[in-house]
Amino acid sequence: MVLCFMSCKEKSIQASIADDVSTLDTKEWIKKAMVNAKANSILESWPEYNAFDTSVEVLYKAENLEDLAIALEDLIEKQKLLLKSKYPEDYNVPQIKSRQKVVLTYMLKLKADLEYRLPTEVSTRELLEANNAMRTQFNVEINNPLDNSLILEEEGN
């Protein structure tokens, strides 16, 4: 009786692994937000960000949940390196770092959905939206002529 139970359990595990190979419809995913030329010139000189951005591109090329899980693991590793990297002066601000933390939060949410075999559509969309918010913030930081330190000095007086 124990052998029958173990045999049945092995079959259900194998079936759930086979389910993971289902295809993804990445055409429905939101497109990456564009960064302007000025912001892009700064980002090009930041190798850790370029590696991170390349890993985001790999997410869009995932054909099934297994590909998505592998791409996500790589993206999480690139995120760790990005956090430890030397930020360009224009992007070494809380507004960028906070958005980067939000991206990490949604990466971990997607990872959990994959591990627990939950639907990944919502967490994938949230991750891509968070990444777009970070990319948009790069534009904002470059196009913002205000010096934040002056504003903070005025509040302190």
C-alpha positions, 0 to 999 in steps of 0.5 A: 500500500505504501508503494502504491501511494509513493508511486501515485505521488511521483506521477503527480509531481511529474505531471506538475513539472510537465505543466510548467512547460506551458507556453507564455504569451509575451506579446500581451506583456507591456513594452519597455519604457524608452529612456531619452538620449541624455539618460541613455548616455549615462546608462551606457556607462554603467555596466551593471545596469546594462547587464541588468537591462539585458536580463530584462530583455531575456524575460521578454524572450521566455517561451515557457514557465521554465524559461521564465524561471531561469531568466528571473534567477539571472535577473535577481543575480544582476539586481544584486550586482546592481545594488552593490555597484557604484551609481552614476552621480545623477542616479545616486539618488533615493528616487532611483534606489527606491524604484530599484527596491520596488523592482526587486520586490516584484521579482521576488513575488514572481519567483514565489508565484513560480515556486508555488505554481501560481498564475504568473500573469499579474506578478509579471505585469507588476514587475514589468511596470515597476521596471518601466517606472524605474526607467521613466525615473531615469528620464525624470532625474536627467530632465529635472533642473531643480537641485533637491539639496536646495529644497531640503535646505529651505525646509530645514530653516 
